[in-house]
């Protein structure tokens, strides 16, 4: 088997202390590893391929005709704690923002909404059981599905916003490698969200965007860089481990994307005039490449994206990528390897570890340049 398609080839050793448990004090104060693909593929220039910077230095790498594409999805409080009638604890992790389904037929003062969730409990509540979350929100277990998933119905006061209720009783769904003995903090609510988040629906943040500040975005605009956004609601599948030794056999998860016509037009215009397309995060890459078709022309769309990018993929839309450092043997690592080469990427990771970079969601950043 070609090493690029073997799961074990995407493993690396990361010291525990390099897993970021908290965000950098300032968003743009994180480290930035810049990898120049052209220099990395040139034996005579290989020593210049990697530069160690601070994230605020990203400004120096943009041209005035370039376009920066952001994912404006917004994380909602998806983790809920409730109790069964017997008093036992129940944890529910909402896998999508609940879909409102009108008025509760048995209680006209209540609305209902439906969702799928992961359920964690010492003994599963039976189908039809009510699990109170707080005085305003009750969860009804409608059906047990596979792998610990359940279909649920939420009941809540008609005069109240479901998002507001979730904000009061839910918590930020931080990744499992971020440890919080006393639960997520108010700082997590603020920092596990990009400054440009606006479309609610994600259960995980598009973490490459966590480094951006409004002053950085304003400076880019002043220098002539176009900034546009799309939406990809990051799902729980982003944490799903790859269990197949041959990575081609892995079944990638689907995520909802929305690309406005204005964004598609801006990207296509930038490409025509010779500007570079900068994608912020692997989620943005998936959305753009999915919409780009065979000719690289981005089209407006609303739908589900199941594009699986692994080495051998030919990129048609994006040029440069801003990303974080990803988990070993993950589909996100495959995607970034497809852009810059697996061996080159793992060399960059070795360099980052040697220079004490912080990894994963709250960690430092990497820019891959053409």
C-alpha positions in Angstrom: 0.0 0.0 0.0 1.2 3.5 -0.8 2.2 5.1 2.5 0.0 8.1 1.6 -3.0 5.9 1.9 -2.0 4.0 5.1 -3.5 5.3 8.3 -0.4 4.5 10.3 1.5 6.9 8.1 -0.4 9.8 9.6 0.6 9.0 13.2 3.0 11.3 15.2 4.0 11.6 18.8 2.8 14.7 20.6 3.8 15.5 24.2 0.8 16.0 26.4 2.0 19.5 27.4 1.7 20.6 23.7 -2.1 20.1 23.8 -3.5 23.6 24.4 -6.0 23.6 27.2 -6.8 27.3 27.1 -6.7 29.9 24.3 -3.8 32.3 23.9 -4.3 35.5 26.0 -4.7 37.5 22.7 -6.3 35.9 19.7 -3.6 37.1 17.3 -0.8 36.4 19.8 -0.6 32.7 18.9 2.4 31.4 17.0 2.3 31.0 13.2 4.3 28.4 11.3 4.5 29.4 7.6 5.2 26.7 5.1 6.1 27.7 1.5 5.2 24.7 -0.7 7.3 25.8 -3.6 10.4 26.1 -1.4 9.6 22.8 0.3 9.6 21.0 -3.0 12.9 22.6 -4.1 16.0 20.8 -2.5 18.0 24.0 -2.9 15.5 26.1 -1.0 14.2 23.6 1.5 15.9 25.4 4.4 13.7 28.5 3.6 10.4 26.6 3.4 9.5 27.0 7.1 9.3 30.3 8.9 8.3 30.8 12.6 6.1 33.9 13.1 3.3 35.4 15.2 -0.2 35.2 13.8 -0.4 39.0 13.4 2.4 38.6 10.8 -0.1 36.9 8.5 -0.8 40.4 7.1 2.5 40.4 5.3 1.7 37.4 3.1 -1.4 38.8 1.3 -1.5 40.6 -2.1 -4.0 43.3 -2.8 -5.9 41.2 -5.3 -6.2 38.2 -2.9 -9.5 37.0 -1.3 -9.9 35.7 2.2 -12.7 33.2 2.7 -14.1 32.7 6.2 -16.6 30.2 7.6 -19.1 32.2 9.6 -20.8 29.3 11.4 -21.6 29.9 15.0 -21.3 27.3 17.8 -24.4 26.8 19.9 -24.5 25.4 23.5 -25.0 21.8 22.4 -24.2 19.9 25.7 -27.1 19.5 28.1 -27.3 18.0 31.5 -30.6 16.5 32.8 -31.9 13.9 35.3 -34.2 10.9 34.9 -37.3 10.4 37.0 -35.1 8.1 39.2 -32.6 10.9 39.8 -29.9 9.5 37.6 -27.8 11.9 35.5 -28.3 12.1 31.8 -26.0 14.0 29.4 -27.2 14.9 25.9 -24.9 16.2 23.1 -27.0 17.8 20.4 -25.7 16.8 17.0 -27.6 19.6 15.2 -29.4 22.7 16.1 -33.0 21.5 16.9 -35.5 22.0 14.1 -38.6 23.8 15.4 -41.8 21.8 14.7 -44.6 24.1 15.9 -46.8 24.0 18.9 -47.0 21.1 21.4 -50.4 19.6 20.7 -50.9 18.6 24.3 -49.8 22.0 25.7 -50.6 25.0 23.5 -48.3 27.2 25.6 -45.3 25.2 24.5 -43.3 24.8 21.3 -41.5 21.7 20.3 -38.3 21.1 18.4 -36.6 17.9 17.2 -32.9 16.9 17.0 -30.6 14.0 17.1 -28.3 13.6 20.1 -25.7 11.4 21.7 -26.9 10.1 25.0 -24.7 9.3 28.0 -26.3 7.7 31.1 -25.6 4.8 33.4 -28.9 3.2 32.3 -30.6 4.5 29.2 -33.9 6.1 29.7 -36.6 4.2 27.8 -38.3 5.5 24.7 -40.9 8.1 25.6 -39.1 9.1 28.8 -39.0 12.7 29.8 -35.7 14.2 30.9 -36.0 17.6 32.5 -33.1 19.9 31.6 -34.2 22.9 33.6 -37.5 24.6 34.5 -38.0 25.8 30.9 -36.7 22.8 28.9 -37.7 19.2 28.8 -36.3 16.5 26.5 -38.4 13.6 25.4 -36.6 10.4 24.2 -38.5 9.6 21.0 -36.3 6.8 19.6 -33.1 5.0 20.3 -30.9 4.8 17.3 -27.5 3.2 16.6 -24.2 3.9 18.4 -25.7 5.7 21.4 -27.7 8.2 19.2 -31.2 9.1 20.1 -34.0 11.1 18.4 -35.3 13.6 20.8 -38.1 16.2 21.1 -37.5 19.4 23.1 -40.4 21.1 24.8 -40.1 24.8 25.9 -42.2 27.9 26.5 -43.8 29.4 23.4 -42.8 32.9 24.3 -39.1 32.1 24.7 -36.3 31.7 22.1 -34.9 28.2 22.0 -31.4 29.6 21.5 -31.8 31.8 24.6 -32.9 28.8 26.6 -30.0 26.7 25.4 -27.7 29.6 26.3 -29.0 29.4 29.9 -28.9 25.7 30.5 -26.4 24.3 27.9 -22.6 24.4 27.8 -20.1 24.9 25.1 -19.2 21.5 23.5 -15.4 21.7 23.8 -13.4 18.8 22.3 -12.7 15.8 24.5 -8.9 16.6 24.7 -9.7 19.9 26.5 -10.1 19.1 30.1 -12.4 21.2 32.4 -12.9 19.8 35.8 -15.5 22.4 36.7 -17.1 22.6 33.3 -16.7 25.2 30.5 -16.1 28.8 31.5 -17.5 32.1 30.4 -14.1 32.6 28.7 -14.8 29.4 26.7 -18.1 30.8 25.5 -16.4 33.8 24.1 -13.1 32.3 22.8 -14.4 29.1 21.3 -16.1 31.3 18.7 -14.7 33.3 15.9 -15.2 37.1 16.0 -17.2 36.9 12.8 -19.5 34.0 13.8 -23.1 34.7 12.8 -25.0 31.7 11.5 -25.9 29.3 14.4 -25.6 25.6 13.8 -22.1 24.2 14.6 -21.2 21.9 17.5 -17.5 22.6 17.0 -15.7 25.8 16.1 -13.9 26.2 12.8 -10.7 26.7 14.9 -8.4 28.2 12.3 -10.6 31.3 12.5 -10.1 31.7 16.2 -6.9 33.7 15.7 -8.5 36.5 13.7 -9.3 39.8 15.2 -11.4 42.7 13.9 -8.3 44.9 13.5 -6.6 42.3 11.4 -9.6 41.9 9.2 -9.9 45.7 8.9 -6.3 46.1 7.9 -6.7 43.5 5.2 -9.7 45.3 3.8 -7.7 48.6 3.8 -5.0 46.9 1.8 -7.4 45.9 -0.9 -7.9 42.3 0.1 -11.5 41.1 -0.4 -13.1 39.3 2.5 -16.1 37.0 2.0 -17.8 34.3 4.0 -19.7 31.0 3.6 -21.2 28.7 6.1 -20.4 25.2 6.9 -21.9 23.9 10.2 -19.2 21.8 11.8 -20.6 18.6 13.0 -19.7 16.0 15.6 -18.2 13.9 12.8 -15.2 16.1 12.8 -14.2 14.3 16.0 -14.9 10.8 14.6 -11.8 8.6 14.5 -10.7 6.9 11.3 -11.0 3.1 11.9 -9.9 1.8 8.5 -6.2 1.0 7.9 -6.7 2.0 4.3 -7.8 5.6 4.5 -9.6 5.4 1.1 -12.1 3.1 2.8 -13.1 5.7 5.5 -16.6 7.0 5.2 -16.5 10.8 5.6 -19.3 12.6 7.5 -21.6 15.1 5.8 -21.9 18.7 6.9 -24.4 21.4 5.8 -22.9 24.2 3.7 -24.3 27.5 2.3 -22.4 29.6 -0.2 -24.1 32.9 -1.1 -24.1 34.1 -4.7 -22.2 37.2 -3.6 -19.4 35.1 -2.1 -19.2 32.9 -5.2 -19.0 35.9 -7.5 -16.3 37.5 -5.4 -14.1 34.4 -5.4 -14.5 33.9 -9.1 -13.6 37.5 -9.8 -10.5 37.3 -7.6 -9.4 34.2 -9.5 -9.9 35.8 -12.8 -7.7 38.8 -11.9 -4.9 36.6 -10.6 -5.5 36.9 -6.9 -4.9 34.0 -4.5 -7.8 32.4 -2.7 -7.1 32.0 1.0 -9.2 29.5 2.8 -9.5 29.8 6.6 -9.7 26.3 7.9 -10.4 22.8 6.5 -14.1 23.4 6.6 -13.8 26.3 4.2 -11.6 24.1 1.9 -14.2 21.4 1.8 -17.0 23.8 1.0 -15.1 25.6 -1.7 -13.8 22.5 -3.4 -17.2 20.8 -3.2 -18.8 23.8 -4.9 -16.0 24.3 -7.5 -16.8 21.3 -9.6 -14.4 20.2 -12.3 -13.6 23.7 -13.6 -12.9 25.5 -10.3 -15.7 28.0 -10.8 -17.5 28.4 -7.4 -21.2 28.2 -7.5 -23.8 29.3 -5.0 -25.5 26.4 -3.2 -27.2 25.2 -0.1 -26.9 21.5 0.7 -24.9 18.7 2.3 -21.2 18.3 1.6 -19.5 14.9 1.8 -16.3 15.7 -0.1 -13.4 13.5 1.2 -10.0 15.0 0.4 -7.0 12.8 0.7 -3.6 12.8 -1.1 -4.0 12.7 -4.8 -6.8 15.2 -4.8 -6.4 18.0 -7.3 -7.3 21.4 -5.8 -9.3 23.5 -8.1 -10.3 26.6 -6.0 -8.1 27.3 -3.1 -4.4 28.4 -3.2 -3.4 29.1 0.4 -4.6 27.6 3.6 -4.7 28.9 7.2 -5.2 26.0 9.6 -4.5 24.7 13.1 -2.5 21.6 14.0 -4.6 18.5 13.7 -4.9 15.2 15.6 -2.8 12.2 14.4 -4.6 9.8 12.0 -7.5 12.2 11.4 -9.3 13.0 8.2 -8.2 16.7 8.7 -4.6 15.6 8.6 -5.3 13.8 5.3 -6.8 16.9 3.8 -3.9 19.2 4.7 -1.5 16.5 3.5 -3.3 16.5 0.1 -2.4 20.2 -0.2 1.3 20.2 0.9 2.4 16.6 0.9 2.3 14.1 3.8 6.1 14.0 4.5 6.3 17.8 4.3 3.4 18.2 6.7 4.8 15.8 9.2 8.1 17.6 9.0 6.4 20.8 9.8 4.7 19.2 12.8 8.1 18.0 14.0 9.4 21.5 13.7 6.3 22.9 15.5 6.8 20.4 18.4 10.6 21.3 18.6 9.6 25.0 18.8 7.0 24.3 21.5 3.9 25.1 19.5 0.5 24.5 21.0 -1.7 22.0 19.2 -5.4 21.4 18.4 -8.4 23.7 18.8 -7.0 26.3 21.2 -3.5 25.9 19.7 -1.3 27.8 17.3 -1.7 28.3 13.6 -0.1 27.2 10.3 -0.2 28.9 6.9 0.4 26.9 3.8 1.4 29.1 0.8 1.7 28.4 -2.9 
